[in-house]
Amino acid sequence: MNQREQVSKEHVEQPAEKAPKPAAAPAKEAQEQPATSLSEILLRAEKAYAAYIEAQKDVAKAYRESELEAERIYKESEQQARNARDTGIRHALKGRDEAMEKAVKARDEALAQTEQAYKSAKEQAEKAFKDSELKAQNDYDEGVRQSLKSYEDVLAQASKKRAATIEQAWGVYTKTAG
């Protein structure tokens, strides 16, 4: 038997070795004896073919398990991506809500300050108006008082002048009449 036949025989016999061995001595003898009968060779070929079919099934099962594992990993990754997306959206909404709260608060504070400034300016305008009104009234009263005094002074002078003129006229008339 040449080396090639021995290697082929070993390959063919390896799957058959998975079957229970009857006894150690007969197996040793079978290896030492050349395969002479056709039925023995066919039996070995059938065992090798069965082992080949079983190996194909194992490979197919391994591929299927690998495919299922890849699908499971994909679904986990997809779920993680969904969770990350949802978390991102929640954070964005929270950020928007906080920004809106700050904007509303700032607007309300600005409106309150504007209203306070308006009230203060209005009060100042009212005070300035009342001060101006009071000054105008005081100026008017002073003008009327001065006009009345001036009128009284003019009347008093005119009355004195009239009395002096009448007295002078009576003095002239009494001198001429008398």
C-alpha positions in Angstrom: 0.0 0.0 0.0 1.4 3.3 -0.9 1.5 6.5 1.2 -1.4 8.2 -0.7 -3.7 5.2 -0.1 -2.8 5.2 3.5 -3.6 8.9 3.9 -6.9 8.5 2.1 -7.7 5.5 4.2 -7.0 7.5 7.4 -9.3 10.3 6.2 -12.0 7.8 5.4 -11.5 6.0 8.6 -11.4 9.1 10.9 -15.2 9.7 10.9 -15.8 6.0 11.4 -13.6 6.3 14.5 -16.4 8.3 16.1 -18.4 5.1 16.2 -17.8 2.9 19.2 -14.8 0.6 18.8 -15.5 -3.0 19.5 -12.1 -3.8 21.0 -8.6 -2.4 20.8 -7.0 -5.6 19.4 -9.3 -6.2 16.4 -9.1 -2.5 15.4 -5.4 -2.8 15.4 -5.5 -5.9 13.3 -7.9 -4.2 10.8 -5.5 -1.4 10.3 -2.6 -3.7 9.7 -4.6 -5.9 7.3 -5.2 -4.5 3.9 -8.8 -4.0 2.9 -9.5 -6.9 0.7 -13.2 -7.2 0.4 -15.3 -4.9 -1.7 -18.1 -4.9 1.0 -15.6 -3.7 3.5 -14.5 -0.8 1.3 -18.1 0.0 0.6 -18.9 0.0 4.3 -16.0 2.4 4.9 -17.1 4.6 2.0 -20.7 4.7 3.5 -19.3 5.6 6.9 -17.1 8.3 5.3 -20.1 9.7 3.3 -22.3 9.7 6.5 -19.6 11.5 8.3 -19.3 14.0 5.4 -23.1 14.5 5.4 -23.0 15.0 9.2 -20.1 17.5 8.8 -22.2 19.4 6.2 -25.1 19.5 8.7 -22.7 20.8 11.4 -21.4 23.5 9.0 -24.9 24.5 8.0 -25.9 24.6 11.7 -22.8 26.8 12.5 -23.7 29.1 9.6 -27.3 29.4 10.8 -26.2 30.0 14.4 -23.7 32.7 13.1 -26.6 34.3 11.1 -28.9 34.3 14.1 -26.1 35.8 16.3 -25.5 38.5 13.6 -29.2 39.2 13.6 -29.3 39.4 17.4 -26.3 41.8 17.4 -27.9 43.9 14.7 -31.2 44.1 16.7 -29.3 45.0 19.8 -27.4 47.7 17.9 -30.7 49.0 16.4 -32.2 49.2 19.9 -29.2 51.0 21.2 -29.4 53.5 18.3 -33.1 54.0 19.1 -32.4 54.5 22.7 -29.6 57.0 21.9 -32.0 58.8 19.5 -34.7 59.0 22.1 -32.3 60.2 24.7 -31.0 62.8 22.4 -34.5 64.0 21.6 -35.4 64.1 25.3 -32.3 66.2 26.0 -33.1 68.5 23.1 -36.7 69.0 24.3 -35.4 69.6 27.9 -32.9 72.1 26.6 -35.6 73.9 24.5 -38.0 74.0 27.5 -35.3 75.4 29.7 -34.4 78.0 27.1 -38.0 79.0 26.7 -38.4 79.3 30.4 -35.4 81.6 30.6 -36.7 83.6 27.6 -40.1 84.0 29.2 -38.6 85.0 32.5 -36.3 87.5 30.8 -39.2 89.0 28.8 -41.4 89.2 32.0 -38.5 90.9 33.9 -37.9 93.3 31.0 -41.7 94.1 30.8 -41.7 94.7 34.6 -38.7 97.0 34.3 -40.3 98.8 31.4 -43.6 99.2 33.3 -41.7 100.5 36.4 -39.7 102.9 34.2 -42.9 104.1 32.6 -44.6 104.6 36.0 -41.5 106.5 37.2 -41.4 108.7 34.1 -45.2 109.3 34.3 -44.8 110.3 38.0 -41.9 112.6 37.1 -44.0 114.1 34.2 -47.0 114.6 36.6 -44.7 116.2 39.2 -43.1 118.4 36.6 -46.6 119.4 35.3 -47.8 120.2 38.9 -44.7 122.1 39.6 -45.1 124.1 36.3 -48.8 124.5 37.0 -48.1 125.8 40.5 -45.3 128.1 39.2 -47.7 129.4 36.5 -50.4 129.9 39.1 -47.9 131.7 41.4 -46.6 133.8 38.5 -50.2 134.6 37.6 -51.1 135.5 41.2 -48.0 137.6 41.4 -48.8 139.3 38.1 -52.4 140.0 39.3 -51.1 141.3 42.6 -48.6 143.6 41.0 -51.2 144.7 38.4 -53.7 145.4 41.2 -51.0 147.3 43.2 -50.0 149.2 40.2 -53.6 149.9 39.4 -54.2 151.1 43.0 -51.0 153.2 42.9 -52.0 154.7 39.6 -55.6 155.3 40.9 -54.1 156.8 44.1 -51.9 159.1 42.1 -54.6 159.9 39.7 -56.9 160.6 42.7 -54.3 162.9 44.2 -53.7 164.6 40.9 -57.4 165.0 40.4 -57.8 166.4 43.9 -54.9 168.7 43.4 -56.3 169.8 40.0 -59.7 170.3 41.5 -58.2 172.2 44.4 -56.2 174.3 42.1 -59.2 174.9 39.9 -61.2 175.9 43.0 -58.4 178.0 44.0 -58.4 179.7 40.7 -62.2 180.0 40.7 -62.3 181.3 44.2 -59.7 183.9 43.4 -61.5 185.0 40.3 -64.9 184.9 41.9 -64.0 186.6 44.8 
